[in-house]
Structures are given as structure tokens and as C-alpha cells.
Amino acid sequence: MNMRALRVGAAVVLAWAVAPPPAPAQVPDGTRIMTLAHAMNGGSDGVARVTFVTLAPNRGPEEVRYAMAWKRYPAGSRYASKVLFFPELPATLKGSAYMGWLAPAGSGRADDEWLYLPELRQVRQLTHGEHEHAPEDPFARSVLKEADMTPRPPELDRHTLLRTERADGAIHFVVESVPRAPDPAFPYSRRLTWVQPLDNLPETVECYGPDGTLVKRIEFHWRRVGDTWAWERVKAVDTATGTSTELTLRDAAIDTGLDDGVFTQRTMTQGPGRLFKAP
């Protein structure tokens, strides 16, 4: 079972948005814009189904689908979040489960992770380095990677407001973000983010490689869930190959009151029925 695929999915849980802070009265600087955008990311807990579909030239669509649950923790906690993933597609992975207790970004601590293998009827704790793709894994071709899905703390980058743009009658701030220090887990030399200032929603991100060339473009489509915002669809395109990956969410429920007792090895063996209706 491929753990990197599950970690990319787990990153989804960190990118839901609570009701955003009010828009600034005047155009702020780049740091303020990205701080407001990052402040949206939250929601205390939730459940959803997430689907990734990758389309590559001369290949048919490849689909990966999970049922997931998550719980976030306040700043200063040992863990930033806890997540559970139950693969539904491909069918060969159904019945297995992944659980992660994820350390805060920049803490230097490793995540605690477990995998349930139904054929062995066993939960085992994973060691660092068990997250590489097998060549036959369809998720290996996904354009969306872990670094694309995990909200990046704004203090890790230098942010510059380059310009404002009007498109379809709406104003967007265009902010350049450049890492302050090298980060092996972050593969980009800089990013440009188009932020819609009315709700502080990041809607488009362009990612540039170490040589400065554009390597990826990501579009985020949002919808309201109660008084919160959530991704409805995310599409990433590899600008060199034309390969695209689209993420969609359904059956989403935010702030459901999940307690710590959900995120246990016992739940991994029981499957998602406790949290979700049958698909």
C-alpha cells in the first residue's frame, strides 16, 4: 500500500477553511495578505470523501478515492492534527486503513503513523521512509503532491505584493512567496498566489522550480459548508507534460465533534462505517 498517496490525502484535512476574517479596508502588503489567507485554514474536525483523478496524455483516467476523518489541535499541542484514511478505490486497497498523528510544521518532529492490513489482520506502526511510490501505483502520476496540499505557514516565506488584477469583474491580489531557507520537503523556488480579497480565498497558485521555470498551475474552487468554506474542487496541471490531477470532495461535514477516541487502532480495524454512510 502506498503511504505517500495517503499523506497527500491527509494534507487535504489541513486545508479546509473556517469563516474568513474580514477583508482589509485598504490594500495590505504581501505578508498581511498571505497571513489572512492562511488564517482561514482550520475547522476543528470533520469527515468527507475525497477523490483524485489523474489524466495524462495517451493514458486513461486513474482514480484514487478515500473516506477520511480528521481532528485539528491548537497551537502548542504535540500534534497539529490526527487523520484517518480508508481507501475505497482502487478496490485492491479496500479494507485497509491509515492513521496519522501529524506533528506541527517546522517542529522537527516526525509524524506517528500506522497502517492496517486486513489480509494480516494487523495494525503496524510505520517507520520514517516508508512513503515512496511503487512504479505501478496510479497515485505516483498525480500532479498534486503533499507540498501542494499542506498549508504552508506564512512565516516560512518572504511575501511581496506584485500587483492587483481584475478578472471577471473581481479584484485579485497577486503575491510572490519565496522560501526564507532551503526546505527539502518544499520543491519550489517561489510561488505566485492569486488571492480574492473579499473572502481572502486563494484561487490560483503558480509553482516555479529551482531553475525558475513554471512547473505547475493549481486552481482552487470553493463552496460554503454552513458558515465555513471548503474546497469543492482543486485542479493541478503540469505545465511541461499537460498531465492534470483533479481533487473533488463530497459527503463533507465540518465541526462534527469528533473526539480523540475515534483516532485509534480499533477504529482502523472497524472501517469507516462508524463515521460514514455506505457509499
BADREN-889521 format. One record per residue: x, y, z of N, C-alpha, C, O in turn. Coordinates in steps of 0.001 Angstrom, whole numbers, m for minus. Layout:
% BADREN-889521
   n_east  n_north     n_up  ca_east  ca_north    ca_up   c_east  c_north     c_up   o_east  o_north     o_up
        X        Y        Z        X         Y        Z        X        Y        Z        X        Y        Z
...
***
This chain:
% BADREN-889521
   n_east  n_north     n_up  ca_east  ca_north    ca_up   c_east  c_north     c_up   o_east  o_north     o_up
      849    m1191        0        0         0        0      884     1239        0     1887     1286      712
      518     2252     m800     1389      3406     m945     1088     4472       95      m19     5010      140
     2068     4774      925     1848      5713     2009     1912     7160     1553     1238     8014     2129
     2709     7455      532     2779      8839       66     1430     9303     m446     1045    10452     m229
      703     8420    m1126     m631      8775    m1596    m1518     9158     m425    m2257    10139     m500
    m1450     8393      655    m2282      8686     1806    m1847     9981     2484    m2689    10716     3000
     m558    10272     2492      m99     11514     3103     m545    12716     2299     m841    13765     2871
     m600    12581      958    m1143     13672      156    m2609    13878      500    m3070    15010      647
    m3338    12773      626    m4724     12889     1036    m4850    13487     2414    m5729    14314     2658
    m3975    13077     3325    m4034     13611     4678    m3807    15110     4688    m4354    15816     5536
    m3011    15602     3760    m2779     17040     3688    m4057    17799     3390    m4180    18970     3750
    m5014    17147     2733    m6292     17790     2442    m6954    18282     3713    m7579    19343     3715
    m6826    17527     4793    m7560     17867     6002    m7063    19161     6617    m7777    19775     7410
    m5868    19588     6276    m5325     20814     6832    m5703    22027     6007    m5299    23142     6340
    m6460    21845     4949    m6694     22930     4017    m8161    23311     3893    m8559    23920     2900
    m8964    22965     4880   m10332     23437     4939   m10329    24823     5558    m9438    25159     6338
   m11306    25610     5218   m11303     27000     5674   m12495    27299     6561   m13634    26990     6211
   m12231    27897     7703   m13309     28405     8542   m13747    29746     7991   m13123    30272     7069
   m14811    30307     8542   m15268     31607     8085   m14106    32591     8138   m13508    32769     9199
   m13773    33232     7026   m12557     34042     6960   m12680    35348     7727   m13786    35835     7961
   m11538    35918     8121   m11558     37233     8745   m12011    38280     7729   m11945    38030     6526
   m12464    39432     8183   m12949     40432     7237   m11849    40928     6322   m10672    40935     6683
   m12252    41342     5137   m11290     41872     4177   m10691    43168     4709   m11376    43935     5386
    m9407    43420     4406    m8786     44658     4877    m9420    45877     4224    m9903    45809     3094
    m9414    47000     4952   m10024     48213     4438    m9211    48814     3301    m9756    49545     2474
    m7931    48522     3249    m7086     49018     2178    m6134    47906     1756    m6010    46882     2427
    m5466    48131      632    m4574     47109      125    m3425    46891     1111    m2662    47821     1370
    m3284    45678     1670    m2198     45420     2617     m931    44986     1872     m918    44912      643
      129    44701     2631     1320     44185     1983     1186    42679     1787      223    42064     2244
     2177    42088     1094     2103     40674      758     2026    39775     1974     1298    38783     1970
     2774    40116     3021     2757     39291     4225     1383    39292     4864      895    38245     5291
      757    40451     4934     m581     40551     5529    m1590    39748     4720    m2442    39071     5295
    m1505    39812     3401    m2437     39074     2547    m2320    37577     2789    m3328    36894     2969
    m1087    37063     2794     m903     35625     2953    m1199    35178     4385    m1607    34037     4598
    m1001    36053     5359    m1359     35716     6734    m2869    35578     6867    m3351    34661     7532
    m3620    36482     6241    m5072     36381     6263    m5549    35122     5554    m6458    34442     6031
    m4934    34811     4411    m5328     33612     3671    m5053    32356     4497    m5878    31444     4544
    m3900    32316     5141    m3542     31149     5953    m4432    31043     7186    m4726    29939     7645
    m4861    32177     7723    m5691     32161     8932    m7036    31504     8678    m7681    31049     9622
    m7477    31443     7421    m8722     30756     7114    m8623    29275     7392    m9588    28653     7835
    m7464    28710     7135    m7340     27257     7160    m7584    26730     8561    m6892    27115     9504
    m8554    25861     8699    m8883     25376    10023   m10094    24465    10006   m10198    23562     9176
   m10980    24703    10902   m12058     23765    11155   m11565    22785    12196   m10467    22245    12057
   m12337    22543    13223   m11838     21732    14335   m11786    20249    14001   m10897    19541    14474
   m12732    19765    13188   m12731     18355    12817   m13713    18153    11675   m14429    19081    11298
   m13752    16956    11126   m14710     16698    10064   m14516    15344     9415   m13577    14607     9714
   m15444    15044     8510   m15382     13832     7703   m15707    14208     6268   m16387    15204     6023
   m15223    13415     5319   m15500     13663     3906   m15025    12462     3100   m14317    11590     3603
   m15429    12443     1850   m14837     11534      875   m14068    12380     m135   m14556    13412     m596
   m12877    11938     m468   m12012     12687    m1371   m11608    11791    m2532   m11241    10632    m2335
   m11679    12338    m3752   m11345     11596    m4962   m10284    12349    m5748   m10394    13559    m5950
    m9259    11633    m6192    m8235     12172    m7080    m8360    11473    m8431    m8359    10244    m8495
    m8468    12250    m9513    m8486     11685   m10865    m7344    12322   m11646    m7286    13544   m11784
    m6443    11498   m12151    m5292     11974   m12922    m5470    11607   m14384    m5782    10463   m14718
    m5267    12600   m15259    m5338     12415   m16705    m3984    12762   m17299    m3509    13888   m17151
    m3361    11804   m17969    m2074     12016   m18620    m2233    11768   m20117    m3056    10946   m20518
    m1457    12468   m20951    m1545     12223   m22386    m1346    10745   m22713     m433    10095   m22204
    m2220    10233   m23571    m2144      8850   m24053    m2409     7810   m22960    m2030     6647   m23104
    m3063     8230   m21860    m3432      7287   m20819    m4886     7541   m20430    m5379     8663   m20548
    m5556     6515   m19976    m6895      6677   m19450    m6863     7302   m18073    m5796     7396   m17466
    m8021     7738   m17558    m8053      8332   m16217    m7710     7307   m15143    m8084     6138   m15238
    m6997     7763   m14126    m6641      6935   m12982    m7250     7570   m11742    m7000     8739   m11449
    m8051     6796   m11013    m8818      7336    m9900    m8400     6688    m8587    m8209     5474    m8509
    m8261     7515    m7561    m7988      7073    m6197    m9021     7747    m5304    m9234     8955    m5406
    m9669     6972    m4423   m10721      7542    m3586   m10586     7051    m2152   m10271     5885    m1911
   m10827     7957    m1193   m10738      7646      222   m11947     8194      969   m12535     9198      566
   m12308     7535     2048   m13114      8141     3106   m12140     8605     4182   m11180     7901     4494
   m12378     9783     4750   m11402     10326     5690   m12092    11026     6840   m13227    11490     6726
   m11369    11089     7963   m11793     11850     9131   m10570    12549     9692    m9451    12050     9570
   m10785    13715    10314    m9653     14448    10861   m10073    15255    12079   m11250    15544    12295
    m9067    15604    12862    m9258     16479    14021    m8017    17342    14156    m6893    16840    14132
    m8226    18631    14298    m7122     19576    14446    m6916    19924    15917    m7828    19799    16734
    m5684    20369    16242    m5348     20713    17622    m4774    22126    17669    m4182    22578    16689
    m4936    22834    18791    m4475     24225    18866    m2959    24331    18861    m2245    23368    19139
    m2492    25525    18539    m1049     25799    18539     m465    25457    19902    m1072    25726    20939
      720    24863    19883     1379     24464    21111     1128    23030    21501     1765    22515    22420
      189    22363    20804      m82     20957    21080     1017    20087    20493     1751    20519    19605
     1128    18878    20984     2136     17966    20452     1853    17620    18999     2780    17447    18208
      589    17518    18647      201     17191    17272     m604    18331    16671    m1413    18965    17347
     m366    18582    15377    m1163     19583    14665    m2531    19023    14315    m3526    19748    14327
    m2580    17737    14003    m3847     17107    13634    m3700    15600    13710    m2595    15060    13733
    m4861    14929    13749    m4916     13480    13631    m5854    13148    12477    m6891    13791    12307
    m5484    12134    11678    m6255     11814    10485    m6439    10304    10366    m5609     9517    10820
    m7546     9929     9745    m7829      8539     9400    m8211     8476     7934    m8987     9301     7452
    m7662     7493     7219    m7989      7306     5808    m8340     5853     5545    m7648     4931     5978
    m9452     5676     4812    m9929      4349     4439   m10048     4305     2911   m10993     4875     2366
    m9121     3646     2204    m9185      3587      741   m10454     2890      265   m10864     1867      813
   m11068     3467     m770   m12243      2871    m1413   m11957     2479    m2862   m12558     1535    m3376
   m11054     3188    m3516   m10550      2838    m4845    m9058     3134    m4868    m8628     4135    m4296
    m8251     2290    m5516    m8618      1057    m6210    m9112      m20    m5238    m8792       m9    m4049
    m9900     m944    m5784   m10552     m1963    m4958    m9551    m2844    m4221    m9872    m3410    m3176
    m8337    m2961    m4762    m7327     m3815    m4130    m6906    m3284    m2766    m6351    m4030    m1959
    m7163    m1995    m2496    m6775     m1404    m1209    m7934    m1324     m228    m7736     m971      935
    m9134    m1646     m677   m10294     m1513      197   m10170    m2458     1390    m9746    m3605     1248
   m10541    m1965     2551   m10414     m2736     3784    m9193    m2359     4591    m9129    m2649     5786
    m8215    m1714     3957    m7041     m1250     4681    m7331      128     5281    m8374      724     5013
    m6413      615     6080    m6610      1916     6715    m5258     2520     7068    m4278     1813     7301
    m5237     3845     7099    m4056      4606     7501    m4469     5575     8596    m5538     6181     8517
    m3632     5728     9619    m3839      6737    10653    m2551     7511    10857    m1472     6928    10956
    m2673     8832    10919    m1520      9674    11165    m1787    10658    12286    m2833    11306    12317
     m847    10768    13202     m843     11827    14200      281    12765    13759     1459    12458    13943
      m85    13912    13175      841     14731    12406     1434    15842    13260      713    16600    13909
     2766    15926    13249     3478     16928    14042     3308    18314    13419     3101    18415    12209
     3389    19378    14212     3287     20734    13662     4385    21012    12651     5514    20546    12808
     4055    21772    11612     5045     22146    10606     6184    22918    11272     5956    23797    12103
     7411    22569    10890     8574     23251    11428     9004    22801    12802     9964    23340    13352
     8306    21806    13384     8654     21353    14735     9895    20465    14746    10557    20316    15772
    10201    19875    13581    11324     18955    13508    11005    17566    14000    11867    16688    13961
     9791    17341    14463     9403     16030    14958     8781    15200    13839     8127    15736    12944
     8989    13908    13901     8398     13009    12917     6929    12755    13259     6535    12808    14424
     6134    12480    12240     4750     12091    12459     4701    10664    12996     5595     9862    12727
     3660    10354    13751     3378      8980    14164     2321     8427    13217     1262     9030    13043
     2611     7266    12596     1745      6742    11546     1559     5235    11700     2466     4517    12120
      354     4776    11347       23      3368    11438     m692     2915    10168    m1344     3712     9493
     m564     1647     9855    m1203      1043     8692    m1896     m243     9110    m1311    m1078     9800
    m3147     m400     8689    m3877     m1644     8934    m3958    m2432     7644    m4431    m1923     6628
    m3490    m3693     7679    m3516     m4597     6538    m4523    m5708     6832    m4249    m6571     7666
    m5684    m5708     6165    m6732     m6673     6514    m6322    m8122     6256    m6761    m9026     6967
    m5474    m8352     5231    m5079     m9732     4963    m4259   m10326     6106    m4242   m11542     6302
    m3576    m9453     6865    m2804     m9899     8017    m3557    m9689     9330    m3142   m10173    10383
    m4680    m8953     9249    m5440     m8587    10442    m4526    m7960    11479    m4541    m8321    12656
    m3731    m7013    11008    m2692     m6460    11876    m2525    m4982    11600    m2519    m4545    10449
    m2385    m4202    12694    m2002     m2805    12609     m522    m2702    12951      m83    m3214    13981
      233    m2054    12104     1652     m1878    12425     2023     m403    12322     1490      325    11485
     2931       21    13169     3401      1395    13132     4468     1525    12056     5345      670    11925
     4384     2593    11297     5308      2815    10200     6571     3501    10697     6559     4247    11676
     7648     3229     9998     8908      3903    10276     9139     4969     9231     8572     4918     8140
     9970     5932     9567    10286      7002     8626    10910     6414     7362    11792     5558     7433
    10438     6886     6197    10997      6410     4934    10144     5375     4239    10531     4881     3180
     8982     5023     4803     8107      4034     4170     7051     4702     3293     5921     4221     3213
     7408     5805     2634     6406      6587     1924     6718     6726      436     6175     7616     m218
     7569     5881     m106     7915      6036    m1518     6902     5352    m2414     6253     4382    m2022
     6780     5877    m3632     5857      5302    m4606     6415     4015    m5203     7603     3917    m5510
     5551     3052    m5356     5867      1926    m6230     5570     2354    m7665     4618     3104    m7887
     6361     1897    m8658     6154      2356   m10036     4749     2092   m10547     4238     2871   m11352
     4104     1011   m10100     2783       678   m10610     1668     1448    m9913      507     1335   m10307
     1988     2206    m8913      966      2915    m8154      386     4039    m8998     1142     4902    m9445
     m945     4069    m9239    m1510      5135   m10057    m1324     6512    m9451    m1271     7499   m10184
    m1222     6608    m8116    m1049      7915    m7499      341     8476    m7755      570     9668    m7553
     1270     7641    m8194     2614      8137    m8494     2585     9193    m9585     3482    10033    m9652
     1566     9165   m10445     1466     10130   m11540      643    11355   m11169      438    12231   m12010
      171    11437    m9941     m615     12592    m9531      214    13865    m9604     1375    13893    m9196
     m397    14912   m10129      269     16216   m10166      199    16889    m8796     1104    17637    m8424
     m857    16629    m8056     m979     17168    m6707      m97    16372    m5755     m253    15159    m5620
      822    17055    m5103     1737     16427    m4161     1482    16967    m2758      695    17892    m2558
     2161    16369    m1808     1955     16754     m406     2233    18235     m183     1506    18898      557
     3287    18762     m821     3638     20170     m642     2572    21103    m1204     2464    22249     m766
     1784    20630    m2167      731     21452    m2755     m502    21526    m1866    m1240    22510    m1909
     m729    20495    m1061    m1965     20380     m312    m1842    20848     1132    m2845    21186     1760
     m637    20871     1657     m447     21263     3051     m293    22776     3143      622    23327     2532
    m1159    23468     3888     m990     24917     4058      386    25239     4626      790    24680     5646
     1091    26129     3971     2455     26457     4380     2411    27672     5304     1868    28708     4922
     2976    27568     6521     2978     28713     7437     3611    29935     6769     4709    29832     6222
     2949    31076     6804     3447     32243     6068     4804    32730     6542     5536    33349     5770
     5160    32464     7800     6446     32942     8304     7633    32219     7673     8770    32660     7839
     7401    31122     6956     8500     30405     6306     8939    31062     5002     9974    30699     4444
     8154    32034     4510     8443     32665     3220     8515    34177     3358     8026    34762     4325
     9144    34794     2353     9066     36249     2176     7986    36522     1131     7991    35918       58
     7065    37427     1442     5919     37670      579     5960    39094       28     6190    40051      767
     5736    39221    m1272     5723     40528    m1931     4452    40663    m2745     4154    39807    m3578
     3700    41729    m2513     2542     42017    m3360     3048    42590    m4674     3572    43704    m4706
     2895    41833    m5760     3408     42260    m7058     2456    43216    m7764     2891    44184    m8388
     1150    42945    m7667      180     43748    m8406    m1230    43330    m7999    m1418    42341    m7290
    m2201    44086    m8450    m3596     43681    m8381    m4094    43469    m9803    m3665    44155   m10731
    m5001    42515    m9963    m5559     42212   m11279    m7074    42133   m11173    m7618    41707   m10154
    m7747    42549   m12241    m9192     42414   m12315    m9532    41369   m13373    m9099    41471   m14521
   m10310    40363   m12975   m10751     39320   m13905   m12190    38977   m13583   m12547    38757   m12426
   m13024    38934   m14631   m14448     38620   m14460   m15091    39526   m13418   m15940    39092   m12639
   m14683    40767   m13415   m15289     41741   m12520   m14794    41705   m11098   m15289    42462   m10263
   m13823    40845   m10786   m13327     40714    m9414   m11854    41097    m9337   m11079    40827   m10255
   m11481    41726    m8233   m10092     42101    m7987    m9372    40933    m7305    m9943    40265    m6444
    m8118    40693    m7695    m7272     39709    m7038    m5920    40349    m6719    m5373    41112    m7514
    m5398    40021    m5543    m4029     40356    m5215    m3125    39249    m5749    m3438    38068    m5594
    m2010    39616    m6374    m1026     38645    m6852      208    38769    m5965      891    39793    m5978
      489    37710    m5189     1553     37745    m4189     2633    36732    m4552     2334    35578    m4857
     3878    37165    m4518     5024     36270    m4706     5523    35826    m3338     5721    36646    m2442
     5726    34506    m3185     6238     33934    m1937     7509    33160    m2234     7519    32267    m3081
     8591    33507    m1527     9901     32896    m1729    10380    32322     m397    10384    33039      603
    10786    31043     m353    11241     30456      921    12398    31242     1535    13308    31683      833
    12348    31408     2846    13429     32084     3560    14674    31205     3672    15794    31709     3762
    14468    29891     3666    15583     28956     3809    15273    27700     3009    14105    27390     2776
    16307    26967     2582    16056     25710     1855    15260    24734     2706    15467    24628     3915
    14343    24020     2051    13499     23054     2731    13371    21831     1830    12720    21906      788
    13984    20697     2210    13938     19507     1349    12517    19038     1054    12277    18394       32
    11571    19356     1939    10189     18918     1735     9395    19868      851     8243    19590      518
    10005    20996      467     9292     22002     m336    10061    22207    m1627    11146    22787    m1595
     9540    21749    m2777    10332     21676    m4000    10338    22935    m4858    10883    22901    m5961
     9758    24045    m4403     9596     25214    m5268    10508    26361    m4840    10740    26585    m3652
    11020    27085    m5845    11849     28253    m5558    11001    29477    m5258    11439    30387    m4555
     9783    29497    m5795     8843     30573    m5486     7457    30168    m5954     7297    29259    m6768
     6455    30863    m5422     5072     30659    m5845     4408    32020    m6044     4727    32985    m5349
     3499    32084    m6982     2623     33240    m7146     1215    32803    m6779      731    31778    m7260
      559    33580    m5925     m788     33241    m5462    m1739    34375    m5775    m1473    35532    m5449
    m2868    34032    m6419    m3927     34986    m6685    m4957    34865    m5565    m5607    33828    m5429
    m5108    35910    m4769    m5981     35895    m3597    m7160    36831    m3844    m6979    38000    m4187
    m8367    36301    m3664    m9583     37104    m3779    m9806    37803    m2443   m10090    37132    m1451
    m9688    39130    m2385    m9630     39814    m1090   m10954    39903     m351   m10952    40130      859
   m12083    39735    m1026   m13360     39857     m335   m13468    38819      784   m13899    39137     1892
   m13069    37562      485   m13110     36489     1472   m11738    35935     1786   m11626    34937     2497
   m10673    36569     1264    m9300     36111     1481    m9104    34679      987    m8407    33892     1626
    m9713    34342     m143    m9614     32991     m690    m8509    32920    m1735    m8560    33655    m2721
    m7504    32054    m1550    m6520     31806    m2613    m7176    30979    m3714    m7704    29899    m3451
    m7144    31487    m4954    m7873     30832    m6032    m6969    30212    m7087    m7352    29233    m7728
    m5772    30767    m7278    m4818     30211    m8241    m3419    30297    m7656    m3055    31295    m7034
    m2630    29233    m7864    m1234     29231    m7435     m373    28753    m8593     m657    27713    m9188
      670    29498    m8918     1682     29066    m9885     2944    28700    m9124     3417    29468    m8287
     3495    27512    m9421     4662     26991    m8718     5853    26949    m9667     5730    26491   m10803
     7004    27427    m9204     8206     27517   m10023     9296    26623    m9448     9486    26563    m8233
    10008    25930   m10330    11045     25007    m9923    12337    25710    m9546    12418    26937    m9613
    13360    24935    m9146    14641     25517    m8730    15304    26376    m9803    16042    27310    m9490
    15035    26051   m11090    15636     26842   m12164    14787    28044   m12559    15117    28748   m13513
    13703    28283   m11837    12886     29458   m12097    11783    29276   m13123    11050    30225   m13400
    11638    28078   m13701    10605     27856   m14707     9287    27454   m14043     9270    26824   m12986
     8198    27832   m14688     6875     27457   m14205     6686    25960   m14396     6822    25460   m15513
     6375    25236   m13325     6227     23785   m13407     4797    23316   m13165     4430    22215   m13574
     3982    24144   m12500     2657     23663   m12110     1722    24853   m11884     2124    25892   m11361
      475    24672   m12290     m563     25675   m12009    m1721    24975   m11298    m2197    23936   m11757
    m2169    25538   m10186    m3219     24928    m9363    m4371    25916    m9231    m4162    27096    m8949
    m5593    25420    m9439    m6797     26242    m9281    m7667    25656    m8173    m7899    24448    m8120
    m8141    26533    m7292    m8978     26130    m6163   m10389    26681    m6354   m10571    27869    m6619
   m11368    25817    m6218   m12769     26212    m6305   m13417    25935    m4953   m13357    24817    m4442
   m14035    26963    m4381   m14529     26910    m3008   m16053    26866    m2963   m16730    27292    m3900
   m16580    26343    m1855   m18009     26437    m1583   m18213    26553      m78   m17352    26173      716
   m19363    27081      289   m19685     27203     1699   m20238    25887     2236   m21024    25218     1565
   m19830    25524     3430   m20431     24423     4181   m20879    25029     5497   m20060    25234     6393
   m22166    25317     5629   m22642     26056     6789   m22054    27452     6774   m22201    28177     5790
   m21385    27839     7858   m20744     29153     7894   m19240    29042     7673   m18489    29935     8066
   m18798    27962     7053   m17378     27772     6738   m17198    27631     5244   m18164    27457     4501
   m15956    27708     4812   m15586     27450     3420   m14846    26120     3339   m14152    25723     4275
   m15004    25443     2216   m14266     24198     1975   m13964    24101      484   m14650    24702     m343
   m12937    23342      160   m12679     23060    m1248   m13820    22244    m1822   m14266    21272    m1212
   m14284    22631    m2972   m15202     21802    m3738   m14426    21024    m4797   m14714    19862    m5081
   m13426    21708    m5374   m12624     21075    m6420   m11269    21762    m6466   m11177    22978    m6294
   m10225    20989    m6698    m8879     21508    m6894    m8306    20833    m8131    m8355    19609    m8253
    m7764    21625    m9047    m7182     21060   m10265    m5762    21573   m10433    m5520    22778   m10372
    m4819    20653   m10644    m3418     20989   m10863    m2996    20484   m12232    m3362    19380   m12637
    m2224    21294   m12941    m1738     20933   m14282     m229    21057   m14313      327    22091   m13941
      441    19989   m14764     1879     20010   m15010     2098    20744   m16326     1674    20266   m17378
     2753    21900   m16279     2860     22732   m17469     3798    22144   m18522     3737    22547   m19684
     4651    21215   m18150     5569     20600   m19117     4925    19432   m19851     5121    19278   m21057
     4165    18611   m19146     3626     17384   m19749     2145    17477   m20107     1656    16685   m20913
     1429    18431   m19520       m6     18515   m19733     m811    17570   m18856    m2039    17555   m18937
     m146    16782   m18021     m855     15895   m17102    m1593    16727   m16053    m1066    17724   m15560
    m2802    16316   m15719    m3592     17045   m14727    m4127    16085   m13676    m4362    14908   m13951
    m4315    16599   m12479    m4981     15868   m11400    m6069    16759   m10829    m5838    17930   m10530
    m7261    16188   m10680    m8375     16937   m10111    m8845    16252    m8840    m9092    15046    m8824
    m8965    17026    m7788    m9453     16551    m6499   m10875    17064    m6309   m11155    18234    m6574
   m11766    16200    m5855   m13120     16625    m5503   m13478    16058    m4130   m13004    14993    m3734
   m14321    16792    m3421   m14786     16388    m2099   m16299    16215    m2123   m17009    16971    m2787
   m16784    15216    m1396   m18227     15042    m1245   m18507    14484      152   m17593    14083      873
   m19790    14467      515   m20226     13981     1837   m19459    14676     2954   m19127    14061     3968
   m19178    15972     2759   m18355     16689     3733   m19205    17204     4892   m20297    17737     4696
   m18681    17034     6093   m19286     17601     7293   m18160    18144     8165   m17214    17421     8480
   m18254    19406     8555   m17205     20070     9315   m17708    20362    10725   m18894    20619    10933
   m16784    20318    11695   m17102     20575    13104   m18194    19628    13591   m19273    20049    14009
   m17884    18352    13524   m18846     17316    13900   m18672    16841    15340   m19452    16016    15818
   m17655    17354    16037   m17451     16982    17431   m16735    15660    17617   m16963    14981    18618
   m15870    15269    16678   m15109     14033    16844   m14202    14127    18065   m13577    15161    18303
   m14133    13054    18832   m13240     13052    19984   m12005    12206    19698   m11925    11537    18668
   m11050    12242    20611    m9795     11531    20416   m10003    10027    20279    m9198     9341    19649
   m11086     9513    20871   m11326      8081    20818   m11574     7541    19430   m11518     6332    19211
   m11851     8434    18484   m12040      7994    17099   m10706     7590    16472   m10652     6670    15656
    m9636     8278    16855    m8351      8117    16181    m7506     7069    16903    m6509     7378    17556
    m7949     5809    16755    m7322      4692    17441    m7141     3530    16474    m7745     3492    15402
    m6297     2584    16876    m6100      1387    16071    m7401      589    15958    m7630      m75    14946
    m8242      645    16967    m9504       m84    16906   m10381      429    15764   m10979     m363    15036
   m10459     1757    15607   m11251      2314    14510   m10683     1888    13161   m11438     1643    12220
    m9360     1797    13060    m8747      1362    11804    m9256      m17    11404    m9517     m270    10227
    m9396     m901    12374    m9828     m2270    12060   m11324    m2356    11812   m11785    m3274    11133
   m12096    m1408    12355   m13547     m1432    12194   m14003     m870    10854   m15092    m1196    10382
   m13173      m23    10236   m13555       570     8965   m14350     1844     9140   m14630     2251    10268
   m14723     2489     8027   m15349      3820     8081   m16817     3819     8403   m17415     4890     8504
   m17443     2636     8572   m18881      2588     8809   m19321     3390    10015   m20448     3884    10059
   m18424     3524    11011   m18754      4279    12212   m18894     5771    11904   m19566     6497    12636
   m18263     6224    10825   m18208      7639    10527   m18995     8036     9285   m19411     9187     9154
   m19199     7089     8374   m19797      7402     7080   m20930     6434     6770   m20946     5290     7224
   m21871     6930     5985   m22861      6034     5408   m22201     5246     4294   m21212     5697     3715
   m22732     4084     3991   m22160      3265     2920   m22241     4019     1605   m23262     4643     1317
   m21159     3973      780   m21172      4704     m480   m22190     4101    m1431   m22348     4584    m2552
***
